Amino acid sequence: MAIVLEGEKKNIDWSFALGTVVVVGIVGASIIYLFFVSPETVQQLTTPEQRTLSEFSKTSFKPEEILNSAAFQELRTVAPLTSPTEEEVGKINPFLP
């Protein structure tokens, strides 16, 4: 009776490895083409809403102009600020009957 001390050799699945390399290559090539070779292609893919948003994000925000404006000074609170009573909220301890 012989005792085998060697483990079983694992075969490499070359079709899976080749497929993975091809997919990574295609994705890498498309990223390089879109963002570095012709970046105007990416700009064509943006929607008008994104263009409007990018223009809006370039505006500067000056809160002192808003707070000191006449229109802001004329604003008044029309809703009363009240806090709910205990009857409206519920029991203090919900586990008591």
Backbone as JSON Lines, residues from 0, in Angstrom:
{"i":0,"aa":"M","n":[0.85,-1.17,0.0],"ca":[0.0,0.0,0.0],"c":[0.9,1.24,0.0]}
{"i":1,"aa":"A","n":[0.64,2.15,-0.94],"ca":[1.46,3.36,-1.07],"c":[0.73,4.55,-0.47]}
{"i":2,"aa":"I","n":[1.49,5.41,0.14],"ca":[0.92,6.65,0.71],"c":[1.33,7.8,-0.2]}
{"i":3,"aa":"V","n":[0.36,8.55,-0.68],"ca":[0.61,9.67,-1.57],"c":[0.67,10.95,-0.73]}
{"i":4,"aa":"L","n":[1.77,11.67,-0.79],"ca":[1.94,12.89,0.0],"c":[1.71,14.15,-0.83]}
{"i":5,"aa":"E","n":[1.62,14.03,-2.11],"ca":[1.39,15.19,-2.95],"c":[-0.09,15.53,-3.0]}
{"i":6,"aa":"G","n":[-0.38,16.85,-3.02],"ca":[-1.76,17.27,-3.16],"c":[-2.18,17.25,-4.62]}
{"i":7,"aa":"E","n":[-3.44,17.4,-4.85],"ca":[-3.95,17.38,-6.21],"c":[-3.61,18.71,-6.88]}
{"i":8,"aa":"K","n":[-3.1,18.65,-8.09],"ca":[-2.74,19.86,-8.82],"c":[-4.01,20.51,-9.37]}
{"i":9,"aa":"K","n":[-4.06,21.83,-9.23],"ca":[-5.22,22.58,-9.75],"c":[-4.9,23.09,-11.14]}
{"i":10,"aa":"N","n":[-5.79,22.85,-12.05],"ca":[-5.64,23.34,-13.42],"c":[-6.21,24.74,-13.51]}
{"i":11,"aa":"I","n":[-5.56,25.55,-14.31],"ca":[-6.02,26.93,-14.51],"c":[-7.04,26.94,-15.64]}
{"i":12,"aa":"D","n":[-8.15,27.6,-15.42],"ca":[-9.18,27.74,-16.45],"c":[-8.78,28.9,-17.35]}
{"i":13,"aa":"W","n":[-8.12,28.6,-18.44],"ca":[-7.58,29.64,-19.31],"c":[-8.68,30.43,-20.03]}
{"i":14,"aa":"S","n":[-9.8,29.84,-20.29],"ca":[-10.87,30.58,-20.98],"c":[-11.44,31.65,-20.05]}
{"i":15,"aa":"F","n":[-11.58,31.34,-18.76],"ca":[-12.07,32.35,-17.82],"c":[-11.06,33.47,-17.66]}
{"i":16,"aa":"A","n":[-9.77,33.13,-17.56],"ca":[-8.73,34.13,-17.4],"c":[-8.66,35.03,-18.64]}
{"i":17,"aa":"L","n":[-8.74,34.43,-19.82],"ca":[-8.71,35.21,-21.06],"c":[-9.95,36.11,-21.17]}
{"i":18,"aa":"G","n":[-11.11,35.6,-20.8],"ca":[-12.33,36.41,-20.82],"c":[-12.26,37.58,-19.87]}
{"i":19,"aa":"T","n":[-11.7,37.36,-18.69],"ca":[-11.55,38.45,-17.72],"c":[-10.62,39.53,-18.24]}
{"i":20,"aa":"V","n":[-9.5,39.11,-18.85],"ca":[-8.55,40.08,-19.41],"c":[-9.2,40.87,-20.54]}
{"i":21,"aa":"V","n":[-9.98,40.23,-21.37],"ca":[-10.65,40.92,-22.48],"c":[-11.66,41.93,-21.96]}
{"i":22,"aa":"V","n":[-12.45,41.54,-20.97],"ca":[-13.46,42.46,-20.43],"c":[-12.79,43.66,-19.76]}
{"i":23,"aa":"V","n":[-11.75,43.42,-18.97],"ca":[-11.04,44.52,-18.31],"c":[-10.4,45.43,-19.36]}
{"i":24,"aa":"G","n":[-9.86,44.84,-20.41],"ca":[-9.26,45.65,-21.49],"c":[-10.28,46.52,-22.2]}
{"i":25,"aa":"I","n":[-11.45,45.96,-22.49],"ca":[-12.49,46.75,-23.17],"c":[-12.96,47.9,-22.27]}
{"i":26,"aa":"V","n":[-13.21,47.6,-21.0],"ca":[-13.65,48.66,-20.07],"c":[-12.58,49.72,-19.92]}
{"i":27,"aa":"G","n":[-11.32,49.3,-19.78],"ca":[-10.22,50.27,-19.65],"c":[-10.07,51.13,-20.89]}
{"i":28,"aa":"A","n":[-10.14,50.52,-22.06],"ca":[-10.0,51.28,-23.3],"c":[-11.15,52.27,-23.47]}
{"i":29,"aa":"S","n":[-12.35,51.88,-23.11],"ca":[-13.49,52.8,-23.25],"c":[-13.36,53.96,-22.26]}
{"i":30,"aa":"I","n":[-12.88,53.71,-21.06],"ca":[-12.69,54.8,-20.09],"c":[-11.62,55.77,-20.59]}
{"i":31,"aa":"I","n":[-10.53,55.24,-21.08],"ca":[-9.46,56.1,-21.61],"c":[-9.98,56.9,-22.79]}
{"i":32,"aa":"Y","n":[-10.72,56.29,-23.68],"ca":[-11.24,57.01,-24.86],"c":[-12.22,58.1,-24.44]}
{"i":33,"aa":"L","n":[-13.16,57.78,-23.53],"ca":[-14.18,58.76,-23.17],"c":[-13.61,59.95,-22.41]}
{"i":34,"aa":"F","n":[-12.72,59.7,-21.47],"ca":[-12.3,60.77,-20.58],"c":[-11.0,61.46,-20.99]}
{"i":35,"aa":"F","n":[-10.16,60.8,-21.78],"ca":[-8.88,61.41,-22.11],"c":[-8.71,61.73,-23.59]}
{"i":36,"aa":"V","n":[-9.18,60.87,-24.46],"ca":[-8.99,61.11,-25.89],"c":[-10.02,62.11,-26.41]}
{"i":37,"aa":"S","n":[-11.3,61.89,-26.1],"ca":[-12.34,62.82,-26.57],"c":[-13.29,63.16,-25.43]}
{"i":38,"aa":"P","n":[-12.91,64.1,-24.55],"ca":[-13.78,64.45,-23.43],"c":[-15.06,65.16,-23.85]}
{"i":39,"aa":"E","n":[-15.12,65.67,-25.08],"ca":[-16.35,66.31,-25.53],"c":[-17.49,65.31,-25.68]}
{"i":40,"aa":"T","n":[-17.17,64.05,-25.82],"ca":[-18.21,63.01,-25.87],"c":[-18.96,62.94,-24.57]}
{"i":41,"aa":"V","n":[-18.26,63.06,-23.45],"ca":[-18.9,63.03,-22.14],"c":[-19.79,64.26,-21.98]}
{"i":42,"aa":"Q","n":[-19.35,65.41,-22.49],"ca":[-20.15,66.62,-22.39],"c":[-21.42,66.53,-23.21]}
{"i":43,"aa":"Q","n":[-21.41,65.77,-24.29],"ca":[-22.62,65.59,-25.1],"c":[-23.62,64.7,-24.39]}
{"i":44,"aa":"L","n":[-23.17,63.86,-23.47],"ca":[-24.06,62.95,-22.77],"c":[-24.82,63.63,-21.63]}
{"i":45,"aa":"T","n":[-24.43,64.85,-21.24],"ca":[-25.11,65.52,-20.14],"c":[-26.45,66.06,-20.6]}
{"i":46,"aa":"T","n":[-27.39,66.11,-19.66],"ca":[-28.74,66.61,-19.96],"c":[-28.78,68.12,-19.76]}
{"i":47,"aa":"P","n":[-29.8,68.79,-20.28],"ca":[-29.93,70.24,-20.06],"c":[-30.07,70.59,-18.57]}
{"i":48,"aa":"E","n":[-30.69,69.7,-17.8],"ca":[-30.81,69.97,-16.37],"c":[-29.45,69.98,-15.69]}
{"i":49,"aa":"Q","n":[-28.56,69.09,-16.12],"ca":[-27.21,69.06,-15.55],"c":[-26.44,70.31,-15.94]}
{"i":50,"aa":"R","n":[-26.64,70.81,-17.15],"ca":[-25.96,72.04,-17.56],"c":[-26.46,73.22,-16.73]}
{"i":51,"aa":"T","n":[-27.78,73.27,-16.5],"ca":[-28.34,74.35,-15.7],"c":[-27.81,74.27,-14.27]}
{"i":52,"aa":"L","n":[-27.72,73.08,-13.75],"ca":[-27.22,72.89,-12.4],"c":[-25.76,73.3,-12.29]}
{"i":53,"aa":"S","n":[-24.96,72.99,-13.31],"ca":[-23.55,73.38,-13.26],"c":[-23.41,74.89,-13.34]}
{"i":54,"aa":"E","n":[-24.28,75.56,-14.1],"ca":[-24.25,77.03,-14.13],"c":[-24.68,77.61,-12.79]}
{"i":55,"aa":"F","n":[-25.67,76.98,-12.16],"ca":[-26.14,77.45,-10.87],"c":[-25.08,77.27,-9.79]}
{"i":56,"aa":"S","n":[-24.3,76.19,-9.88],"ca":[-23.29,75.94,-8.86],"c":[-22.14,76.92,-8.94]}
{"i":57,"aa":"K","n":[-21.99,77.64,-10.05],"ca":[-20.93,78.62,-10.18],"c":[-21.29,79.96,-9.52]}
{"i":58,"aa":"T","n":[-22.55,80.15,-9.15],"ca":[-22.94,81.4,-8.52],"c":[-22.38,81.48,-7.11]}
{"i":59,"aa":"S","n":[-22.11,82.71,-6.68],"ca":[-21.57,82.88,-5.33],"c":[-22.72,83.18,-4.37]}
{"i":60,"aa":"F","n":[-22.61,82.68,-3.16],"ca":[-23.64,82.84,-2.16],"c":[-23.17,83.86,-1.13]}
{"i":61,"aa":"K","n":[-23.93,84.93,-0.98],"ca":[-23.6,85.98,-0.02],"c":[-24.8,86.16,0.91]}
{"i":62,"aa":"P","n":[-24.79,85.52,2.08],"ca":[-25.95,85.57,2.96],"c":[-26.24,86.95,3.5]}
{"i":63,"aa":"E","n":[-25.23,87.8,3.64],"ca":[-25.5,89.14,4.16],"c":[-26.35,89.97,3.21]}
{"i":64,"aa":"E","n":[-26.22,89.73,1.9],"ca":[-27.07,90.43,0.95],"c":[-28.53,90.02,1.1]}
{"i":65,"aa":"I","n":[-28.76,88.75,1.35],"ca":[-30.13,88.26,1.53],"c":[-30.71,88.77,2.84]}
{"i":66,"aa":"L","n":[-29.95,88.68,3.91],"ca":[-30.47,89.1,5.23],"c":[-30.72,90.59,5.31]}
{"i":67,"aa":"N","n":[-29.97,91.38,4.58],"ca":[-30.12,92.83,4.63],"c":[-31.05,93.37,3.54]}
{"i":68,"aa":"S","n":[-31.6,92.51,2.7],"ca":[-32.47,92.98,1.63],"c":[-33.83,93.4,2.18]}
{"i":69,"aa":"A","n":[-34.47,94.32,1.49],"ca":[-35.77,94.83,1.94],"c":[-36.85,93.74,1.88]}
{"i":70,"aa":"A","n":[-36.79,92.88,0.88],"ca":[-37.79,91.82,0.75],"c":[-37.68,90.84,1.92]}
{"i":71,"aa":"F","n":[-36.48,90.54,2.37],"ca":[-36.33,89.63,3.49],"c":[-36.76,90.28,4.8]}
{"i":72,"aa":"Q","n":[-36.51,91.57,4.93],"ca":[-36.9,92.29,6.15],"c":[-38.42,92.4,6.28]}
{"i":73,"aa":"E","n":[-39.14,92.37,5.16],"ca":[-40.6,92.48,5.19],"c":[-41.3,91.15,5.51]}
{"i":74,"aa":"L","n":[-40.59,90.04,5.52],"ca":[-41.2,88.75,5.79],"c":[-41.68,88.67,7.23]}
{"i":75,"aa":"R","n":[-42.87,88.1,7.42],"ca":[-43.45,87.94,8.76],"c":[-43.92,86.5,8.93]}
{"i":76,"aa":"T","n":[-43.93,86.02,10.17],"ca":[-44.43,84.69,10.47],"c":[-45.94,84.76,10.61]}
{"i":77,"aa":"V","n":[-46.64,83.94,9.83],"ca":[-48.1,83.97,9.87],"c":[-48.67,82.77,10.62]}
{"i":78,"aa":"A","n":[-47.91,81.74,10.83],"ca":[-48.39,80.56,11.55],"c":[-47.97,80.68,13.02]}
{"i":79,"aa":"P","n":[-48.88,80.4,13.95],"ca":[-48.5,80.48,15.36],"c":[-47.56,79.33,15.73]}
{"i":80,"aa":"L","n":[-46.6,79.63,16.57],"ca":[-45.66,78.62,17.02],"c":[-46.14,78.08,18.36]}
{"i":81,"aa":"T","n":[-46.78,76.93,18.35],"ca":[-47.29,76.33,19.57],"c":[-46.68,74.95,19.75]}
{"i":82,"aa":"S","n":[-46.56,74.54,20.99],"ca":[-46.07,73.19,21.26],"c":[-47.27,72.33,21.67]}
{"i":83,"aa":"P","n":[-47.25,71.05,21.34],"ca":[-48.39,70.18,21.66],"c":[-48.48,69.94,23.17]}
{"i":84,"aa":"T","n":[-49.71,69.75,23.65],"ca":[-49.93,69.45,25.06],"c":[-49.73,67.96,25.3]}
{"i":85,"aa":"E","n":[-49.78,67.52,26.58],"ca":[-49.58,66.11,26.9],"c":[-50.69,65.24,26.35]}
{"i":86,"aa":"E","n":[-51.91,65.75,26.28],"ca":[-53.02,64.97,25.74],"c":[-52.83,64.72,24.24]}
{"i":87,"aa":"E","n":[-52.24,65.67,23.55],"ca":[-52.03,65.5,22.12],"c":[-50.87,64.54,21.83]}
{"i":88,"aa":"V","n":[-49.89,64.51,22.69],"ca":[-48.73,63.68,22.46],"c":[-49.01,62.24,22.83]}
{"i":89,"aa":"G","n":[-49.61,62.0,23.98],"ca":[-49.9,60.65,24.43],"c":[-49.49,60.48,25.88]}
{"i":90,"aa":"K","n":[-49.41,59.25,26.31],"ca":[-49.05,58.96,27.69],"c":[-47.57,59.26,27.91]}
{"i":91,"aa":"I","n":[-47.24,59.58,29.15],"ca":[-45.84,59.82,29.47],"c":[-45.08,58.5,29.41]}
{"i":92,"aa":"N","n":[-45.65,57.43,30.01],"ca":[-45.04,56.1,29.97],"c":[-45.99,55.18,29.22]}
{"i":93,"aa":"P","n":[-45.67,54.75,28.02],"ca":[-46.6,53.95,27.22],"c":[-46.79,52.53,27.77]}
{"i":94,"aa":"F","n":[-45.96,52.08,28.71],"ca":[-46.07,50.73,29.22],"c":[-47.05,50.64,30.41]}
{"i":95,"aa":"L","n":[-47.46,51.79,30.94],"ca":[-48.46,51.79,32.01],"c":[-49.85,51.77,31.41]}
{"i":96,"aa":"P","n":[-50.8,51.1,32.06],"ca":[-52.16,51.04,31.5],"c":[-52.89,52.37,31.62]}
